[in-house]
């Protein structure tokens, strides 16, 4: 029981560092799913509560990792699109030689 409580406390302390919206949602959904699966598996061996705690901790960590990677992907895609739009919206003029000058 002490090991499962230690696992749960470690998982909660690591998951609390989730920053983005997908990381937070992933941690919650992963924790709930992991607790359900862990409880079912643990019930087969007579230790349903410990299985739920361990499964919830592992699920929360996994969900947080997946959500965090989605947040990072969305951030970098937004940065690339913003940079492209910024170059597109710059206005300027052509001089007599055909060179384009930005304002």
VEXDREN-2710 file (C-alpha; in Angstrom, 1 decimal):
% VEXDREN-2710
k/r/px/py/pz
1/UNK/0.0/0.0/0.0
2/UNK/2.9/2.4/0.8
3/UNK/4.3/1.8/-2.7
4/UNK/1.1/2.6/-4.4
5/UNK/0.6/5.8/-2.3
6/UNK/4.1/6.9/-3.2
7/UNK/3.4/6.2/-6.8
8/UNK/0.2/8.3/-6.7
9/UNK/1.9/11.2/-4.9
10/UNK/4.8/11.2/-7.4
11/UNK/2.4/11.1/-10.4
12/UNK/0.3/14.0/-8.9
13/UNK/3.4/16.1/-8.3
14/UNK/4.6/15.6/-11.8
15/UNK/1.2/16.1/-13.5
16/UNK/0.7/19.3/-11.6
17/UNK/3.3/20.9/-13.9
18/UNK/1.1/20.5/-16.9
19/UNK/0.9/23.9/-18.6
20/UNK/-1.1/23.7/-21.8
21/UNK/-4.8/23.0/-22.2
22/UNK/-4.2/19.7/-24.0
23/UNK/-1.7/18.6/-21.3
24/UNK/-4.1/19.3/-18.6
25/UNK/-7.0/17.5/-20.3
26/UNK/-4.8/14.6/-21.2
27/UNK/-3.7/14.2/-17.6
28/UNK/-7.2/14.2/-16.3
29/UNK/-8.5/11.8/-19.0
30/UNK/-5.5/9.5/-18.8
31/UNK/-5.8/9.4/-15.0
32/UNK/-9.5/8.5/-15.1
33/UNK/-8.9/5.9/-17.8
34/UNK/-5.9/4.4/-16.1
35/UNK/-7.7/4.2/-12.8
36/UNK/-10.6/2.4/-14.4
37/UNK/-8.3/-0.1/-16.1
38/UNK/-6.1/-0.5/-13.1
39/UNK/-9.1/-1.1/-10.8
40/UNK/-10.4/-3.8/-13.1
41/UNK/-7.0/-5.5/-13.4
42/UNK/-6.3/-5.1/-9.7
43/UNK/-9.7/-6.5/-8.8
44/UNK/-8.8/-9.7/-10.5
45/UNK/-5.9/-10.2/-8.0
46/UNK/-7.9/-8.9/-5.0
47/UNK/-6.2/-5.5/-4.8
48/UNK/-8.6/-3.2/-6.7
49/UNK/-7.7/0.0/-4.9
50/UNK/-4.0/-0.4/-5.3
51/UNK/-4.5/-1.2/-9.0
52/UNK/-6.7/1.9/-9.5
53/UNK/-4.1/4.1/-7.8
54/UNK/-1.2/2.8/-9.8
55/UNK/-3.2/2.8/-13.0
56/UNK/-4.4/6.3/-12.4
57/UNK/-0.9/7.6/-11.8
58/UNK/0.5/5.9/-14.9
59/UNK/-2.4/7.0/-17.0
60/UNK/-2.1/10.6/-15.8
61/UNK/1.6/10.7/-16.7
62/UNK/0.9/9.2/-20.1
63/UNK/-2.0/11.5/-20.9
64/UNK/0.1/14.5/-19.8
65/UNK/2.9/13.5/-22.1
66/UNK/0.6/13.1/-25.1
67/UNK/-1.2/16.4/-24.4
68/UNK/2.0/18.3/-23.9
69/UNK/3.3/17.0/-27.3
70/UNK/0.1/18.3/-28.9
71/UNK/0.5/21.6/-27.2
72/UNK/4.0/22.0/-28.5
73/UNK/3.0/20.9/-32.1
74/UNK/0.2/23.5/-32.1
75/UNK/2.5/26.2/-30.8
76/UNK/5.2/25.6/-33.5
77/UNK/2.6/25.4/-36.2
78/UNK/1.1/28.7/-35.1
79/UNK/4.6/30.3/-35.1
80/UNK/5.2/29.2/-38.6
81/UNK/1.9/30.4/-39.9
82/UNK/2.3/33.8/-38.1
83/UNK/5.7/34.3/-39.7
84/UNK/4.4/33.5/-43.2
85/UNK/1.4/35.9/-42.7
86/UNK/3.8/38.6/-41.5
87/UNK/5.9/38.4/-44.7
88/UNK/2.7/38.4/-46.8
89/UNK/1.2/41.4/-45.3
90/UNK/4.2/43.7/-45.6
91/UNK/3.5/46.5/-48.1
92/UNK/6.0/48.3/-50.2
93/UNK/6.6/49.6/-53.7
94/UNK/8.6/48.8/-56.9
95/UNK/11.3/51.3/-57.9
96/UNK/12.3/52.1/-61.5
97/UNK/14.7/49.1/-61.7
98/UNK/12.0/46.6/-60.6
99/UNK/13.3/46.1/-57.0
100/UNK/10.7/45.8/-54.3
101/UNK/11.1/48.0/-51.2
102/UNK/9.2/47.5/-48.0
103/UNK/7.8/50.4/-46.0
END
